[in-house]
Amino acid sequence: MLKLIRYLRPYQILIVLVLLLIFFQTLSELYLPTLMADIIDKGVVHQDVPYIWKIGGLMLLVTAIGTLCSIAASYYSAKISMSFGKDLRYKVFSHVENFTLQEFDQFGTASLITRTTNDITQVQMVVNMILRMMVTAPIMAIGGIIMAYSQDAELTKIFLVAIPVLFAVILLIVWKGIPLFKLVQVRLDQVNRVLRENLTGIRVIRSFNRAVYEKNRFQQANADLTDTSILVNKMMALLMPVLMLIMNYTVISIIWFGAVRIDEGNMQVGGLMAFIQYAMQIMFSMIMLSMMFVLIPRASASAIRIHEVLQMQPAMQETTSPVAATQKGYLEFRNVTFSYPGAEVPALKDLSFQVKPGETTAIIGGTGSGKSTLLKLIPRFYEIDSGSILIDGINIKEMTLQALREKIGLVPQKAVLFTGTVKENLLFGNENSTDEELLQAIKTAQAYDFVVKMEKGLDSSISQGGTNLSGGQKQRLSIARALVRKPEIYLFDDSFSALDYKTDAKLRSALKQETENAALLIVAQRVSTVMYADQIIVLDEGNIAGIGTHKELIKTCEVYQEIVSSQVSEEELA
């Protein structure tokens, strides 16, 4: 929790103001019982009505000042905590944006969402409570003891028993509750993960009639969260009755021994009433502290999870002295080896090849051969184990990420579209593109026919995830988005899989004209997609099994021969 306090530095002046307001509010509350005692002991006992009016007016004035200070403190403490939460959310989001896929895999998407939303909300709420209660409670407790002592020193000995008992109960319950608060957040992660998997995979779940199984899985995760939360709340619910019991017994003791003191002439009635008020203030300050002890462990667990994200340094580090390129569109792999974190066997082993501008290089291979993995290394989504990847003759580690990725137009294996319009999605490629450039990219991507038929054309809406489009339509818009970028190197990760053979052929023909000065690297499963490439790289279990043209590989590469023979019937039909 303390490690996140530095994000409160921009609000130091407001925090000091809140502390001053709370200080004056607390002073006013501590002063009121003394005034009440004066009214009773001096005004009522002596039937001095003007004195009662005078002190009564003073009490109203003190109450008004205390109320104004309380309202102002509440407003500014809420403003500080909300601004702190906003800044922290932005900091976490910005930091996560720099993660490689390795860090995403380590945390998990569901956990990152929980940490950015629920965990920060927990911390934000406690910051507000700390500014209000954590300051008020000690001042109230210490001030109450001093004022009570000033009323009757002997009677304050009751607190020597009550306060330690109170603290012992609070510490016992909090000590038992801290591990459970951490477990609640873990259970919440599980619920979010199951829910997210269900929402994103609803089509698969329904097609395989797994709805009942998934309901049971969610029910189990939900029940685990519920049971843990109930256990925590039972323990915390026990705290308030116990504290009230101690407080009431303390008041009974004060009245009992106070009556004896009055009978002996050592104390006045007004003094006893003021003493009871101070005792209530002291005990309520202890209850406020107990509430903080309840909330702080949960917020502490959340703060640790947030700090874990902020402390996680991406495996990929940007260079501080980038090198300027003199060539354009050259890509080279030199003895590149890559392993996924925790994997026993490298996914790619000692790969070496070149991709030149104006040429199309295709990558083909069996499932799990490392085709998509190879493409992920070029924009530095993952960091390679050894070797080097060069673009325009420069190691990509010597380039800034922005400069590197500006050279690349990536069309991912899974077409990803965002909520908005067709135009807004295409402008992801280049936000300065004109409508004419967007239409040209759409035509090249063979998406013009269906886009112009949409009600508003480029301004037509796309729902979340592009659910109002077919798989082939989403894929073609993803290709158009990359074309709008006009990069030096195009990366197509099995981006023609949802297209029929006719559209596939037309698209490849249009691409050749549109990208004649750029390098094309295409990952594909179909031989028809790769056979006309200038260079075909055949992967087999992470190794290069062959490099050459279609005609060369048919004669020399056994793995390529097997792939072609398995698709002959499909090619003939095409």
C-alpha positions as MATLAB code, in Angstrom:
seq = 'MLKLIRYLRPYQILIVLVLLLIFFQTLSELYLPTLMADIIDKGVVHQDVPYIWKIGGLMLLVTAIGTLCSIAASYYSAKISMSFGKDLRYKVFSHVENFTLQEFDQFGTASLITRTTNDITQVQMVVNMILRMMVTAPIMAIGGIIMAYSQDAELTKIFLVAIPVLFAVILLIVWKGIPLFKLVQVRLDQVNRVLRENLTGIRVIRSFNRAVYEKNRFQQANADLTDTSILVNKMMALLMPVLMLIMNYTVISIIWFGAVRIDEGNMQVGGLMAFIQYAMQIMFSMIMLSMMFVLIPRASASAIRIHEVLQMQPAMQETTSPVAATQKGYLEFRNVTFSYPGAEVPALKDLSFQVKPGETTAIIGGTGSGKSTLLKLIPRFYEIDSGSILIDGINIKEMTLQALREKIGLVPQKAVLFTGTVKENLLFGNENSTDEELLQAIKTAQAYDFVVKMEKGLDSSISQGGTNLSGGQKQRLSIARALVRKPEIYLFDDSFSALDYKTDAKLRSALKQETENAALLIVAQRVSTVMYADQIIVLDEGNIAGIGTHKELIKTCEVYQEIVSSQVSEEELA';
ca = [
       0.000    0.000    0.000;
       2.804    2.409    0.918;
       4.451    1.836   -2.469;
       1.450    3.411   -4.197;
       1.428    6.505   -1.968;
       3.849    8.274   -4.308;
       0.984    8.693   -6.768;
      -0.584   11.108   -4.236;
       2.268   13.613   -4.593;
       0.402   15.864   -7.091;
      -2.275   16.382   -4.435;
      -0.034   17.334   -1.493;
      -1.581   20.795   -1.065;
      -5.124   19.412   -1.092;
      -4.123   16.700    1.391;
      -2.712   19.335    3.792;
      -5.940   21.312    3.398;
      -8.029   18.212    4.207;
      -5.905   17.505    7.285;
      -6.364   21.089    8.530;
     -10.122   20.946    7.943;
     -10.372   17.632    9.789;
      -8.249   19.011   12.607;
     -10.605   21.972   13.125;
     -13.654   19.720   12.779;
     -12.285   17.401   15.474;
     -11.440   20.335   17.764;
     -14.993   21.595   17.468;
     -16.377   18.170   18.372;
     -14.035   17.937   21.380;
     -14.991   21.415   22.578;
     -18.761   20.809   22.578;
     -18.964   18.460   25.645;
     -17.023   21.020   27.732;
     -19.499   23.740   26.743;
     -22.376   21.387   27.599;
     -20.839   20.750   31.047;
     -20.548   24.517   31.618;
     -24.231   25.019   30.731;
     -25.310   22.372   33.241;
     -22.876   23.139   36.066;
     -22.946   26.930   35.799;
     -26.110   27.801   33.917;
     -28.721   25.230   34.938;
     -27.520   24.699   38.517;
     -27.372   28.461   39.173;
     -30.427   29.189   36.984;
     -28.385   31.680   34.978;
     -30.495   31.979   31.793;
     -28.286   34.624   30.028;
     -25.278   32.344   30.560;
     -27.240   29.415   29.039;
     -28.103   31.563   25.978;
     -24.511   32.743   25.679;
     -22.939   29.282   25.864;
     -25.772   27.804   23.756;
     -25.055   30.343   21.010;
     -21.357   29.525   21.232;
     -22.212   25.807   20.845;
     -24.236   26.588   17.702;
     -21.320   28.589   16.269;
     -18.805   25.795   17.042;
     -21.193   23.217   15.525;
     -21.594   25.332   12.344;
     -17.807   25.674   11.969;
     -17.366   21.929   12.522;
     -20.096   21.135    9.966;
     -18.575   23.397    7.298;
     -15.124   21.884    7.901;
     -16.616   18.369    7.648;
     -18.388   19.113    4.347;
     -15.271   20.693    2.839;
     -13.045   17.827    4.067;
     -15.437   15.237    2.605;
     -15.481   17.028   -0.757;
     -11.715   17.399   -1.073;
     -10.906   13.916    0.239;
     -13.326   12.446   -2.343;
     -11.709   14.588   -5.047;
      -8.210   13.426   -4.026;
      -9.140    9.733   -3.884;
     -10.997    9.791   -7.225;
      -8.134   11.645   -8.925;
      -5.667    9.184   -7.372;
      -7.726    6.276   -8.740;
      -7.890    7.888  -12.187;
      -4.109    8.441  -12.276;
      -3.381    4.930  -11.043;
      -5.705    3.342  -13.608;
      -4.029    5.323  -16.369;
      -0.583    4.373  -15.062;
      -1.457    0.660  -14.951;
      -3.114    0.772  -18.387;
      -0.158    2.617  -19.943;
       2.294    0.193  -18.347;
       0.353   -2.858  -19.540;
       0.357   -1.405  -23.058;
       4.150   -1.892  -23.066;
       3.955   -5.568  -22.080;
       5.071   -8.218  -24.497;
       2.835  -11.233  -25.020;
       5.035  -13.009  -22.480;
       3.860  -10.724  -19.650;
       0.236  -11.015  -20.793;
       0.558  -14.788  -20.636;
       2.076  -14.560  -17.161;
      -0.712  -12.457  -15.606;
      -3.673  -13.526  -17.703;
      -6.188  -11.141  -19.264;
      -8.879  -11.722  -16.610;
      -6.457  -10.921  -13.784;
      -5.209   -7.748  -15.495;
      -8.807   -6.538  -15.908;
      -9.534   -7.211  -12.213;
      -6.358   -5.438  -11.108;
      -7.136   -2.392  -13.264;
     -10.755   -2.093  -12.099;
     -11.739   -3.801   -8.841;
      -8.329   -3.656   -7.139;
      -7.808    0.035   -7.889;
     -11.349    0.775   -6.678;
     -10.530   -0.940   -3.361;
      -7.368    1.145   -2.921;
      -9.145    4.331   -3.994;
     -11.886    3.774   -1.403;
      -9.359    3.211    1.377;
      -7.437    6.371    0.447;
     -10.657    8.315    0.940;
     -11.259    6.563    4.277;
      -7.677    7.184    5.409;
      -7.929   10.896    4.689;
     -11.167   11.095    6.683;
     -10.949    8.457    9.435;
      -7.280    7.682    9.862;
      -6.646   11.322   10.760;
      -9.857   11.963   12.687;
      -9.596    8.838   14.860;
      -6.166    9.507   16.485;
      -6.924   13.200   17.070;
     -10.320   12.304   18.511;
      -8.880    9.544   20.701;
      -5.930   11.549   22.059;
      -7.957   14.745   22.405;
     -10.803   12.840   24.064;
      -8.461   11.292   26.636;
      -6.904   14.697   27.419;
     -10.302   16.368   27.787;
     -11.676   13.466   29.838;
      -8.604   13.666   32.094;
      -9.258   17.373   32.551;
     -12.780   16.554   33.754;
     -11.740   13.808   36.194;
      -8.330   12.154   36.332;
      -9.445    9.215   38.504;
     -12.234    8.177   36.158;
      -9.873    7.956   33.165;
      -8.369    4.793   34.702;
     -11.362    2.939   33.208;
      -9.750    3.464   29.787;
      -6.665    1.507   30.910;
      -8.840   -1.594   30.800;
     -11.284   -0.772   27.976;
      -8.837    0.396   25.279;
      -6.391   -2.598   25.463;
      -9.351   -5.028   25.333;
     -10.705   -3.134   22.328;
      -7.373   -3.261   20.510;
      -6.916   -6.962   21.279;
     -10.290   -7.808   19.685;
      -9.555   -5.675   16.611;
      -6.086   -7.171   16.059;
      -7.345  -10.748   16.500;
     -10.089  -10.369   13.888;
      -7.850   -8.506   11.427;
      -5.081  -11.102   11.811;
      -7.561  -13.824   10.908;
      -9.054  -11.776    8.060;
      -5.975  -10.721    6.060;
      -5.367  -14.116    4.344;
      -9.066  -14.324    3.481;
      -9.063  -10.903    1.834;
      -6.238  -12.036   -0.452;
      -8.161  -15.208   -1.240;
     -11.267  -13.184   -2.166;
      -9.312  -11.369   -4.904;
      -7.980  -14.677   -6.263;
     -11.529  -16.089   -6.312;
     -12.706  -12.935   -8.118;
     -10.007  -13.497  -10.757;
     -11.339  -17.019  -11.273;
     -14.916  -15.793  -11.734;
     -13.739  -13.165  -14.239;
     -11.712  -15.743  -16.156;
     -14.593  -18.227  -16.431;
     -17.035  -15.454  -17.367;
     -14.703  -14.053  -20.014;
     -14.101  -17.493  -21.531;
     -17.848  -18.098  -21.664;
     -18.638  -14.771  -23.318;
     -15.863  -14.989  -25.920;
     -16.425  -18.685  -26.621;
     -20.232  -18.742  -26.578;
     -20.481  -20.049  -30.158;
     -18.165  -22.976  -29.460;
     -19.957  -23.764  -26.186;
     -23.345  -23.866  -27.890;
     -22.156  -25.791  -30.927;
     -20.759  -28.550  -28.686;
     -23.717  -28.487  -26.262;
     -21.452  -27.603  -23.351;
     -23.765  -24.982  -21.846;
     -24.627  -27.141  -18.825;
     -20.963  -27.939  -18.173;
     -20.018  -24.254  -18.407;
     -22.889  -23.285  -16.092;
     -21.569  -25.771  -13.541;
     -18.043  -24.435  -13.967;
     -19.230  -20.856  -13.398;
     -21.402  -21.983  -10.494;
     -18.385  -23.593   -8.839;
     -16.205  -20.481   -9.287;
     -19.075  -18.288   -8.104;
     -19.707  -20.530   -5.085;
     -16.016  -20.404   -4.125;
     -16.091  -16.586   -4.243;
     -19.381  -16.491   -2.310;
     -18.206  -18.881    0.406;
     -14.949  -17.011    0.924;
     -16.723  -13.632    0.963;
     -19.304  -14.898    3.468;
     -16.551  -16.217    5.717;
     -14.769  -12.849    5.613;
     -17.966  -10.915    6.251;
     -18.978  -13.208    9.129;
     -15.664  -12.478   10.776;
     -15.949   -8.754   10.156;
     -19.620   -8.709   11.206;
     -18.507  -10.104   14.568;
     -16.307   -7.054   15.086;
     -19.021   -4.403   15.465;
     -21.190   -6.182   18.095;
     -18.102   -6.966   20.184;
     -16.925   -3.354   19.979;
     -20.387   -2.034   20.885;
     -20.516   -4.445   23.839;
     -17.156   -3.190   25.122;
     -18.232    0.419   24.571;
     -21.527   -0.024   26.435;
     -19.833   -1.756   29.375;
     -17.357    1.132   29.449;
     -20.212    3.660   29.657;
     -21.896    1.629   32.423;
     -18.608    1.637   34.356;
     -18.248    5.392   33.909;
     -21.790    6.022   35.145;
     -21.286    3.661   38.114;
     -17.984    5.077   39.298;
     -18.962    8.621   38.238;
     -22.036    8.446   40.482;
     -19.759    7.472   43.374;
     -17.494   10.441   42.573;
     -20.493   12.816   42.488;
     -21.788   11.399   45.777;
     -18.383   12.065   47.332;
     -18.448   15.629   46.006;
     -15.435   15.113   43.756;
     -17.341   15.588   40.510;
     -20.319   17.525   39.166;
     -23.217   16.211   37.039;
     -22.200   18.310   34.021;
     -18.657   16.988   34.319;
     -19.935   13.377   34.302;
     -22.081   14.038   31.231;
     -19.095   15.614   29.461;
     -16.913   12.674   30.536;
     -19.452   10.229   29.036;
     -19.419   12.233   25.791;
     -15.626   12.105   25.686;
     -15.710    8.384   26.405;
     -18.115    7.890   23.494;
     -15.841    9.931   21.250;
     -12.817    7.883   22.294;
     -14.628    4.592   21.741;
     -16.060    5.715   18.409;
     -12.578    6.738   17.309;
     -11.486    3.189   18.161;
     -14.386    1.855   16.064;
     -13.303    4.097   13.175;
      -9.813    2.661   13.477;
     -11.278   -0.842   13.504;
     -13.123   -0.083   10.270;
      -9.824    1.021    8.799;
      -8.218   -2.204    9.995;
     -10.994   -4.070    8.196;
     -10.565   -2.178    4.929;
      -6.775   -1.781    4.881;
      -5.960   -5.532    4.658;
      -8.233   -5.910    1.648;
      -6.839   -2.764    0.042;
      -3.329   -3.960    0.910;
      -3.962   -7.223   -0.949;
      -5.231   -5.202   -3.915;
      -2.285   -2.782   -3.704;
       0.176   -5.694   -3.809;
      -1.506   -7.010   -6.968;
      -1.407   -3.551   -8.579;
       2.240   -3.110   -7.577;
       3.079   -6.482   -9.136;
       1.832   -5.180  -12.477;
       3.679   -1.861  -12.168;
       6.889   -3.600  -11.072;
       6.806   -6.068  -13.945;
       9.385   -4.891  -16.428;
       8.754   -6.010  -20.004;
      11.247   -8.569  -21.230;
      11.711   -6.328  -24.240;
      13.633   -3.105  -23.588;
      13.679   -0.225  -26.060;
      16.980    1.168  -27.220;
      17.986    4.628  -25.993;
      20.136    5.324  -29.064;
      18.240    4.187  -32.185;
      20.072    3.702  -35.474;
      18.718    5.299  -38.651;
      18.025    3.016  -41.626;
      19.411    3.635  -45.101;
      17.501    0.867  -46.935;
      13.791    0.106  -47.191;
      11.841   -3.115  -46.994;
      14.690   -5.565  -46.280;
      14.053   -8.255  -43.666;
      16.605  -10.815  -42.567;
      16.682  -13.596  -39.971;
      20.150  -14.639  -38.813;
      20.356  -17.863  -36.814;
      17.201  -17.012  -34.844;
      16.157  -19.352  -32.045;
      13.094  -18.777  -29.884;
      11.447  -20.644  -27.002;
       8.181  -19.841  -25.256;
       8.601  -19.232  -21.499;
       8.644  -22.558  -19.683;
       8.818  -24.613  -22.895;
      11.167  -27.607  -22.976;
      11.823  -27.412  -26.713;
      12.429  -24.244  -28.814;
       9.529  -23.266  -31.067;
      11.981  -22.035  -33.725;
      15.551  -23.259  -34.206;
      18.415  -21.513  -35.980;
      16.351  -19.830  -38.729;
      18.187  -17.875  -41.420;
      16.577  -16.305  -44.515;
      16.082  -12.993  -46.329;
      12.993  -11.148  -47.549;
      13.600   -8.424  -50.161;
      11.406   -5.483  -51.192;
       9.231   -6.130  -54.224;
       9.223   -9.876  -53.503;
       6.678  -12.177  -51.898;
       7.940  -14.713  -49.398;
       5.507  -17.383  -48.256;
       5.798  -19.584  -45.185;
       4.072  -22.926  -45.127;
       4.233  -25.922  -42.843;
       2.232  -28.286  -40.717;
       0.254  -27.309  -37.621;
       2.601  -26.301  -34.807;
       5.588  -25.849  -37.096;
       6.111  -22.244  -35.878;
       4.688  -20.200  -38.765;
       2.673  -17.687  -36.693;
       5.379  -17.620  -34.006;
       7.885  -16.460  -36.626;
       5.714  -13.467  -37.542;
       5.244  -12.484  -33.873;
       9.004  -12.061  -33.493;
       9.288   -9.385  -36.193;
       7.255   -6.635  -34.369;
       8.940   -7.803  -31.114;
       5.823   -9.221  -29.507;
       8.265  -11.763  -28.074;
      12.015  -11.498  -27.512;
      14.222  -14.038  -29.294;
      16.628  -16.304  -27.378;
      19.552  -15.944  -29.761;
      20.450  -14.734  -33.222;
      19.244  -11.462  -34.719;
      16.407  -10.064  -36.826;
      17.347   -7.210  -39.136;
      15.093   -4.724  -40.919;
      16.745   -2.475  -43.496;
      20.102   -3.810  -42.298;
      19.508   -2.782  -38.647;
      18.958   -5.123  -35.730;
      15.382   -4.542  -34.536;
      16.735   -4.240  -30.968;
      18.534   -1.077  -32.096;
      15.280    0.523  -33.263;
      12.565    2.159  -31.170;
       9.333    0.189  -31.058;
       7.463    2.994  -32.778;
       9.980    3.180  -35.623;
       9.994   -0.612  -35.948;
       6.233   -1.022  -36.033;
       5.728    1.897  -38.412;
       7.620   -0.175  -40.974;
       5.239   -3.115  -40.553;
       1.668   -3.736  -41.683;
       0.395   -6.760  -39.759;
      -2.752   -8.698  -40.576;
      -3.214  -11.101  -37.635;
      -4.486  -14.648  -37.878;
      -7.646  -13.679  -36.001;
      -9.222  -10.599  -37.557;
      -9.713   -8.024  -34.787;
     -12.062   -5.077  -35.332;
     -13.079   -2.452  -32.794;
     -16.395   -0.864  -31.927;
     -16.950    2.127  -34.212;
     -17.292    2.682  -37.931;
     -15.566    1.071  -40.911;
     -13.632    4.297  -41.399;
     -12.468    4.483  -37.784;
     -11.170    0.908  -37.977;
      -9.276    1.591  -41.205;
      -7.725    4.748  -39.744;
      -5.953    2.523  -37.194;
      -3.539    1.894  -40.072;
      -2.925    5.588  -40.755;
      -5.000    8.268  -39.070;
      -4.034   10.832  -41.741;
      -5.454    8.826  -44.660;
      -8.034   10.435  -46.933;
     -11.338    8.833  -47.940;
      -9.896    8.188  -51.418;
      -6.969    6.265  -49.898;
      -9.348    4.286  -47.709;
     -11.526    3.354  -50.684;
      -8.454    2.323  -52.681;
      -7.334    0.049  -49.819;
     -10.826   -1.451  -49.614;
     -10.828   -2.143  -53.360;
      -7.423   -3.820  -53.185;
      -8.593   -5.943  -50.241;
     -11.689   -7.018  -52.258;
     -13.944   -5.448  -49.626;
     -15.405   -2.661  -51.800;
     -18.496   -4.594  -52.912;
     -19.844   -5.273  -49.426;
     -18.760   -1.940  -47.899;
     -20.640    0.176  -50.504;
     -23.738   -1.960  -49.945;
     -23.722   -1.132  -46.234;
     -26.193    1.601  -45.276;
     -23.639    4.363  -44.633;
     -20.619    3.038  -46.511;
     -17.407    3.999  -44.718;
     -19.461    5.446  -41.863;
     -21.345    2.201  -41.261;
     -21.154    0.885  -37.722;
     -19.130   -2.132  -36.661;
     -20.235   -3.827  -33.470;
     -17.887   -5.054  -30.745;
     -15.523   -7.640  -32.209;
     -17.092   -7.160  -35.654;
     -19.949   -9.532  -34.862;
     -22.156   -7.925  -37.541;
     -19.697   -9.041  -40.241;
     -18.766  -12.471  -41.589;
     -15.330  -13.994  -41.063;
     -14.284  -13.222  -44.644;
     -15.508   -9.618  -44.400;
     -13.575   -9.041  -41.174;
     -10.478  -10.558  -42.729;
     -10.659   -8.309  -45.791;
     -11.136   -5.178  -43.651;
      -8.094   -6.224  -41.602;
      -6.103   -6.460  -44.837;
      -7.396   -3.041  -45.938;
      -6.307   -1.581  -42.584;
      -2.749   -2.820  -43.190;
      -2.770   -1.462  -46.771;
      -3.774    1.997  -45.531;
      -0.566    2.054  -43.494;
       1.596    1.756  -46.656;
       4.389   -0.016  -44.729;
       7.703   -1.308  -45.998;
       6.945   -4.875  -44.889;
       3.569   -6.648  -44.942;
       2.979   -9.569  -42.602;
      -0.030  -11.749  -43.456;
      -0.642  -14.397  -40.810;
      -2.891  -16.926  -42.560;
      -5.026  -13.935  -43.554;
      -6.696  -15.572  -46.559;
      -8.076  -18.632  -44.759;
     -11.687  -17.327  -44.698;
     -11.655  -16.413  -48.419;
     -12.809  -18.600  -51.287;
     -10.265  -19.531  -53.978;
     -11.604  -16.950  -56.463;
     -11.422  -14.034  -53.988;
      -8.040  -15.313  -52.779;
      -6.633  -15.200  -56.331;
      -8.072  -11.722  -57.062;
      -6.722  -10.399  -53.758;
      -3.217  -11.729  -54.388;
      -3.227  -10.209  -57.875;
      -4.338   -6.801  -56.538;
      -1.809   -6.987  -53.706;
       1.049   -7.548  -56.126;
       0.290   -4.267  -57.902;
      -0.378   -2.298  -54.702;
       2.708   -3.510  -52.825;
       5.265   -3.715  -55.624;
       7.879   -1.758  -53.617;
       7.251   -3.512  -50.299;
       8.274   -6.902  -48.944;
       5.461   -9.407  -48.399;
       5.716  -12.205  -45.870;
       2.702  -14.500  -46.044;
       1.863  -17.381  -43.721;
      -0.620  -19.760  -45.320;
      -1.980  -23.283  -45.142;
      -3.105  -23.558  -48.785;
      -0.642  -24.340  -51.538;
      -2.696  -22.214  -53.962;
      -1.907  -19.158  -51.839;
       1.872  -19.690  -51.761;
       2.716  -21.405  -55.051;
       3.239  -18.140  -56.963;
       5.458  -16.580  -54.301;
       9.020  -15.556  -55.235;
      10.294  -17.571  -52.295;
       8.658  -20.282  -50.202;
       9.987  -21.238  -46.758;
       8.891  -24.662  -45.539;
       8.870  -25.095  -41.750;
       8.867  -28.429  -39.982;
       8.836  -28.516  -36.156;
      10.561  -25.139  -35.917;
      13.257  -25.938  -38.485;
      13.579  -24.797  -42.096;
      12.948  -27.894  -44.205;
      13.412  -26.093  -47.490;
      13.635  -22.700  -49.239;
      12.889  -22.079  -52.906;
      10.162  -21.596  -55.491;
       7.198  -23.914  -55.910;
       8.855  -25.779  -58.793;
      12.134  -26.166  -56.904;
      10.545  -27.418  -53.699;
       8.333  -29.929  -55.522;
      11.545  -31.613  -56.634;
      13.761  -31.181  -53.571;
      11.655  -30.862  -50.360;
       9.915  -33.957  -49.034;
       7.848  -31.995  -46.468;
       6.544  -29.658  -49.198;
       5.746  -32.635  -51.418;
       3.605  -34.102  -48.643;
       1.747  -30.810  -48.157;
       1.081  -30.472  -51.897;
      -0.040  -34.088  -52.283;
      -2.512  -33.673  -49.398;
      -4.155  -30.725  -51.235;
      -4.101  -31.938  -54.834;
      -7.820  -32.640  -54.967;
      -8.590  -29.177  -53.622;
      -6.266  -27.549  -56.159;
      -7.843  -29.420  -59.030;
     -11.293  -28.367  -57.939;
     -10.097  -24.766  -57.763;
];
